[in-house]
Amino acid sequence: MSSRRPAEPHYSGRATGPLPRSPAERLEPTRPAARLRHQRFRGEPGASRSLFRIVSGLFTLLLLFMAIAGGAALVLQNWMNTPGPLARSKIVVIPKGEGTHEIAARLERDGVISDRRLFIAGYLLAKFAGWNDSVRPMHLKAGDYQMPQAASVRQVIDILADGKTITYRVTIPEGLTSYQIVERLKADANLTGDIAEVPPEGALLPETFIVQRGAQRQTIIDQMQTEARKLAEKVWAQRRKDLPLKTWEEAIVLASIVEKETGRNDERERVAAVFINRLRQNMRLQSDPTILYGLGAGKTVWNRPILRKEIGKKSAHNTYQIDGLPPTPICNPGRASIEAVLNPTNTKELYFVADGAGGHVFAETLKEHNANVQKWRALEKEIKAKATAQGPTTAQPEKSKAAAPNEGPWASTTEPTAAKSKR
């Protein structure tokens, strides 16, 4: 038996593990140990699976939320397109300063919508979906609105967001004095605010204005003055150059007389021509409406009978007593009367009298005029006789806007007052 010790295992400096257990393993020194390979990849598959499960869960929740939200939106949109509870068309007033919640509550109280909460939800959905075509943000606007019968929530939102408010027509007739126009605007309950002062006579151009409820009265007055100035700039330059009118102000004075003498568009130019011809011949205009204005100024009561004694009552505006034009207009003339004065008919006529049918009969000479006056007197007696026979409630035939020169009861049947003023 040998006393030699067993040989100790030899470790190579390049070895990373235990020595091979057999010559076969020694021949494969680079093959990694199975245990080390398992340890290197031990934790990675589990972490990946956990992250995947988290992402998958979140995605599923997102899809579920989107499905619920889409379904809710679809249900809400269907409800919004459903006819509302309003039994008949109705005007709804949304005051300024009210928010979405206050508006929704008001609409519910007025019976326009059935549920304020659903209305608010629908409005928010509308803002998100961008129903309005405008690039501006959607807002519910104050104003007066005509809500149609059975209006759906979507219709209501569209109406309020587009600001489709009710508009009102404010009509200022031709021939009113400035005082009368101011009083007319004050009496309009759809308008608001005060008027600083009564404008000068003839400074306003009568028009029809489309306004919203609550429009300022002073704004309408300012607009009428602006339109009058624009018209002056336009038509004064286009006037006939041979007119005996030196300024725009004189043209307005004469136009105001024409306005009160006739309401017929087909004879304005002829009536204007009569007064133009009288001015050229230094004849007094002798217009009955100037008597009335001289008596009542801005508070004139038009179309009332003129007494004989009033003809001789001297005032600054009574053209039976003064030469030429009055110092101011007697009303606010319309566009047609102004244009008629600046471009009158080319005639030699100096007289006209009512024809009993709302118009006038014109004459160049006093003899022709006297004959026309006689015809009017006979017609006037016949009308009065028929009215008396039929009773006091019988409607009288409509005359022109104001008495024409020499048609009143004071006019002589042989020598009208107009003839006396001829120089």
C-alpha positions in Angstrom: 0.0 0.0 0.0 1.4 3.3 -0.9 1.7 6.1 1.6 1.3 8.8 -1.0 -1.7 11.3 -0.4 -4.3 11.6 -3.1 -3.6 14.4 -5.5 -5.4 17.7 -4.7 -7.7 19.1 -7.2 -6.1 21.6 -9.5 -7.9 24.9 -10.3 -7.2 26.8 -13.3 -6.9 30.6 -13.1 -9.5 30.9 -15.8 -12.0 28.6 -14.3 -15.3 30.2 -13.1 -16.8 27.1 -11.5 -16.0 23.7 -10.1 -13.7 21.4 -12.1 -15.3 19.1 -14.7 -16.4 15.8 -13.3 -15.4 13.8 -16.4 -13.1 14.1 -19.4 -16.2 14.9 -21.5 -16.9 18.0 -19.4 -13.3 19.0 -19.6 -13.5 18.9 -23.4 -16.4 21.6 -23.1 -14.9 24.2 -20.8 -17.1 27.1 -22.3 -20.5 25.6 -21.7 -22.2 27.6 -18.9 -23.5 25.8 -16.0 -27.2 25.0 -16.1 -27.7 26.6 -12.7 -26.1 29.9 -13.7 -28.2 30.2 -16.9 -31.4 29.7 -14.9 -30.4 32.4 -12.4 -29.6 34.9 -15.1 -33.1 35.0 -16.5 -35.0 34.1 -13.4 -36.9 37.4 -12.7 -37.6 38.9 -16.2 -40.6 36.9 -17.4 -42.6 37.6 -14.3 -42.1 41.4 -14.4 -43.1 41.6 -18.0 -46.2 39.6 -17.4 -47.2 42.0 -14.5 -46.6 45.1 -16.6 -48.6 43.7 -19.4 -51.5 42.9 -17.0 -51.5 46.5 -15.7 -51.5 48.0 -19.2 -54.1 45.6 -20.4 -56.3 46.4 -17.4 -56.0 50.2 -17.9 -56.8 49.9 -21.6 -59.8 47.7 -20.8 -61.0 50.3 -18.3 -60.5 53.1 -20.8 -62.5 51.2 -23.5 -65.2 50.5 -20.9 -65.3 54.2 -19.9 -65.4 55.3 -23.6 -68.2 52.8 -24.3 -70.2 54.1 -21.3 -69.6 57.7 -22.2 -70.4 57.2 -25.8 -73.6 55.4 -24.9 -74.5 58.1 -22.4 -73.8 60.8 -25.1 -75.9 58.9 -27.6 -78.8 58.7 -25.2 -78.4 62.4 -24.3 -78.3 63.5 -27.9 -81.4 61.5 -28.6 -83.1 63.1 -25.7 -82.0 66.5 -26.8 -83.6 66.0 -30.2 -86.9 64.9 -28.7 -89.7 67.4 -28.9 -90.0 69.5 -25.8 -93.0 70.1 -23.5 -93.9 73.6 -24.8 -97.5 73.4 -25.9 -97.5 76.6 -28.1 -95.0 79.2 -29.3 -93.9 81.5 -26.5 -91.7 84.5 -25.9 -89.0 83.9 -23.3 -86.9 86.8 -21.9 -83.4 86.0 -20.7 -82.1 88.9 -18.6 -78.5 90.1 -18.9 -76.1 88.6 -16.3 -77.8 85.3 -15.9 -75.5 82.2 -15.9 -76.2 78.8 -17.4 -77.8 77.4 -14.2 -80.1 80.5 -13.9 -81.1 80.2 -17.6 -81.8 76.5 -17.3 -84.0 77.1 -14.2 -85.9 79.9 -16.0 -86.5 77.7 -19.1 -87.8 74.9 -16.8 -90.1 77.3 -15.0 -91.4 78.7 -18.3 -92.2 75.1 -19.5 -89.7 75.2 -22.4 -87.6 72.3 -21.1 -88.5 69.4 -18.8 -85.3 69.1 -16.8 -82.7 71.8 -16.0 -80.0 69.3 -15.2 -80.3 67.5 -18.5 -80.3 70.9 -20.3 -77.1 71.8 -18.6 -75.6 68.5 -19.6 -76.8 69.0 -23.2 -75.3 72.5 -23.3 -71.9 71.2 -22.1 -72.1 68.4 -24.7 -72.9 71.0 -27.3 -69.9 73.1 -26.4 -67.7 70.1 -26.5 -69.1 68.9 -29.8 -68.9 72.3 -31.4 -72.4 72.4 -32.8 -72.2 76.0 -33.7 -70.5 76.7 -36.9 -68.8 79.8 -35.6 -65.2 79.7 -34.4 -66.3 81.7 -31.3 -67.0 79.8 -28.1 -70.6 78.9 -27.5 -72.4 81.1 -25.0 -76.1 81.5 -24.0 -77.0 85.1 -24.8 -79.5 87.4 -23.1 -82.5 88.8 -25.0 -86.1 88.1 -26.1 -86.5 84.8 -27.9 -89.5 83.3 -29.7 -89.4 79.6 -28.7 -91.3 77.5 -31.2 -93.9 74.9 -30.1 -92.4 71.7 -28.8 -88.9 73.0 -29.3 -86.2 70.4 -28.5 -83.4 71.1 -26.2 -81.0 71.3 -29.1 -83.2 73.9 -30.8 -83.4 75.9 -27.6 -79.6 75.8 -27.2 -79.1 76.8 -30.9 -81.5 79.7 -30.5 -79.9 81.0 -27.3 -76.3 80.5 -28.6 -76.9 82.1 -31.9 -78.6 85.1 -30.3 -81.7 84.8 -32.5 -83.6 87.4 -30.5 -86.9 88.9 -31.4 -86.6 92.3 -33.2 -89.0 95.1 -33.1 -90.0 97.7 -35.7 -89.9 101.3 -34.6 -91.5 103.4 -37.3 -91.3 107.1 -37.3 -93.8 108.5 -39.8 -92.9 111.5 -42.0 -94.3 114.8 -41.0 -94.0 114.6 -37.2 -92.4 117.4 -35.3 -89.3 116.7 -33.2 -91.3 117.0 -30.0 -93.8 114.4 -31.3 -91.1 112.0 -32.3 -89.5 112.2 -28.9 -92.9 111.6 -27.2 -93.5 108.6 -29.6 -90.2 107.0 -28.6 -90.9 107.6 -24.9 -94.2 105.8 -25.2 -92.6 102.7 -26.7 -92.3 100.2 -23.9 -89.8 98.1 -25.9 -87.2 100.9 -25.7 -85.2 102.1 -22.7 -83.3 105.2 -21.6 -83.9 108.9 -21.7 -83.5 111.4 -24.5 -81.2 114.2 -23.6 -83.1 117.0 -25.5 -85.6 117.6 -28.2 -83.6 117.9 -31.5 -84.0 120.9 -33.7 -87.0 120.8 -36.0 -86.1 119.1 -39.3 -82.9 117.5 -38.0 -84.4 114.0 -38.0 -84.9 111.7 -41.0 -88.0 109.6 -40.4 -87.3 105.9 -41.0 -88.3 102.5 -39.8 -85.7 100.9 -37.5 -85.3 97.3 -36.6 -84.1 97.1 -33.0 -84.0 94.6 -30.1 -86.0 95.0 -27.0 -84.2 97.4 -24.6 -82.6 99.5 -27.4 -81.7 103.0 -26.2 -84.1 105.8 -27.3 -81.2 108.2 -27.6 -79.5 105.8 -30.0 -82.5 106.0 -32.3 -82.5 109.8 -32.2 -78.8 109.8 -33.0 -79.3 107.4 -35.9 -82.0 109.6 -37.3 -79.8 112.6 -37.2 -76.9 110.7 -38.8 -79.2 109.5 -41.6 -80.3 113.1 -42.2 -76.8 114.3 -42.5 -75.9 111.5 -44.9 -78.9 112.4 -47.1 -77.9 116.0 -47.1 -74.5 115.2 -48.4 -75.9 113.0 -51.1 -78.9 114.9 -52.5 -77.9 118.5 -52.0 -75.1 118.1 -54.6 -77.6 116.6 -57.1 -80.1 119.5 -56.8 -81.3 121.6 -59.7 -78.9 124.6 -59.8 -81.6 127.2 -60.6 -83.6 126.8 -57.4 -84.3 129.9 -55.2 -82.8 128.0 -52.2 -79.4 129.0 -51.0 -78.8 126.4 -48.3 -79.7 122.9 -47.2 -81.5 124.4 -44.2 -83.8 126.3 -46.6 -84.5 123.2 -48.6 -85.5 121.3 -45.4 -87.9 124.2 -44.5 -89.7 124.0 -47.8 -89.6 120.2 -47.8 -91.4 120.2 -44.4 -94.2 122.4 -45.9 -94.5 120.0 -48.9 -94.6 117.1 -46.5 -97.6 118.5 -44.7 -99.4 119.6 -47.8 -99.7 116.2 -49.5 -99.4 112.6 -48.7 -99.3 111.4 -52.3 -96.0 110.4 -53.9 -97.3 111.1 -57.4 -97.8 114.8 -56.8 -95.0 115.8 -54.4 -92.9 117.3 -57.2 -95.8 119.4 -58.5 -96.6 120.7 -55.0 -92.9 121.6 -54.6 -92.9 123.3 -58.0 -95.9 125.5 -56.9 -94.0 126.8 -53.9 -90.7 127.2 -55.9 -92.6 129.2 -58.5 -94.1 131.4 -55.8 -90.7 132.0 -54.3 -89.4 133.1 -57.7 -92.2 135.5 -58.1 -92.0 136.8 -54.5 -95.5 135.5 -53.7 -96.3 134.5 -50.2 -96.5 130.7 -49.8 -99.8 130.8 -48.0 -99.6 127.3 -46.7 -102.2 126.3 -44.1 -99.9 123.9 -42.1 -97.7 126.8 -41.4 -100.6 128.5 -39.6 -101.1 125.4 -37.4 -97.4 125.2 -36.5 -97.2 128.9 -35.7 -100.1 128.3 -33.2 -98.8 125.1 -31.6 -95.1 125.0 -32.4 -93.8 121.5 -31.7 -97.0 120.3 -30.1 -99.0 121.1 -33.2 -102.3 119.2 -33.7 -102.4 118.6 -37.4 -105.5 118.3 -39.6 -107.8 120.3 -37.4 -109.9 123.0 -39.0 -108.4 126.4 -39.3 -110.5 129.3 -38.1 -110.8 132.5 -40.2 -109.3 134.6 -37.3 -106.3 132.3 -37.2 -105.3 133.2 -40.7 -104.7 136.8 -39.7 -102.9 135.9 -36.5 -99.3 136.8 -37.1 -96.6 134.4 -36.1 -93.1 133.7 -37.3 -94.3 130.7 -39.3 -97.6 131.9 -40.7 -96.9 132.2 -44.4 -100.1 134.1 -44.9 -98.5 136.9 -42.9 -94.8 136.6 -43.7 -92.8 136.8 -46.9 -90.6 133.9 -48.1 -89.9 130.8 -46.0 -90.5 130.4 -42.2 -87.5 130.6 -40.0 -87.5 126.8 -39.2 -89.1 123.7 -40.6 -92.6 122.9 -39.4 -91.9 119.1 -39.2 -89.4 116.5 -40.1 -89.9 115.7 -43.8 -89.3 112.4 -45.4 -86.8 111.5 -48.1 -89.4 111.8 -50.9 -90.4 115.4 -50.0 -86.8 116.5 -49.7 -85.9 115.0 -53.1 -89.1 116.6 -54.6 -88.0 120.1 -53.4 -84.5 119.7 -54.8 -85.8 118.4 -58.2 -89.4 119.8 -58.6 -91.5 119.4 -61.7 -90.8 122.0 -64.4 -94.2 123.8 -64.5 -95.6 127.3 -64.2 -98.3 126.3 -61.8 -99.0 128.7 -58.9 -102.1 127.3 -57.3 -103.6 124.0 -56.1 -106.8 123.0 -54.3 -108.1 119.8 -52.9 -110.0 117.5 -55.4 -111.9 115.6 -52.7 -110.2 112.3 -53.4 -107.0 112.9 -51.4 -105.2 114.7 -54.1 -105.1 118.2 -55.6 -106.1 120.1 -58.8 -103.4 122.5 -60.1 -103.6 125.7 -62.0 -101.3 128.3 -63.6 -103.7 131.2 -63.5 -106.0 132.7 -61.0 -109.0 132.3 -63.2 -108.4 128.5 -63.5 -107.8 128.3 -59.8 -111.1 130.2 -59.0 -113.0 127.6 -61.1 -111.3 124.8 -59.3 -112.2 126.3 -55.9 -115.8 126.5 -57.0 -115.8 122.9 -57.9 -114.3 122.0 -54.5 -116.9 124.1 -52.7 -119.8 122.3 -54.5 -118.2 118.9 -53.8 -117.7 119.8 -50.2 -121.4 120.8 -49.8 -122.4 117.5 -51.4 -120.2 115.5 -49.0 -121.6 117.3 -46.0 -125.2 116.8 -47.1 -124.7 113.0 -47.5 -123.0 112.8 -44.2 -125.9 114.6 -42.5 -128.5 112.4 -44.2 -126.7 109.2 -43.2 -126.1 110.1 -39.6 -123.2 111.4 -37.5 -121.4 108.0 -37.4 -120.8 107.9 -41.2 -117.1 108.0 -42.0 -116.0 111.1 -43.8 -113.9 110.8 -47.0 -110.3 111.1 -46.3 -108.7 114.4 -47.4 -105.0 115.2 -48.0 -102.6 115.4 -45.1 -103.2 119.1 -44.6 -105.3 121.8 -46.2 -104.0 123.1 -49.4 -103.7 126.8 -50.0 -107.1 128.5 -50.4 -109.2 125.4 -49.6 -110.4 126.6 -46.2 -113.8 128.3 -45.5 -112.3 131.8 -45.5 -111.2 131.7 -49.1 -113.1 134.0 -51.4 -115.0 132.3 -54.2 -114.0 135.1 -56.5 -110.6 136.1 -55.3 -108.6 133.5 -53.3 -106.2 134.8 -50.7 -103.3 133.7 -52.8 -104.1 136.3 -55.4 -103.9 139.1 -52.9 -100.3 138.3 -52.1 -99.1 138.5 -55.7 -96.7 141.4 -56.3 
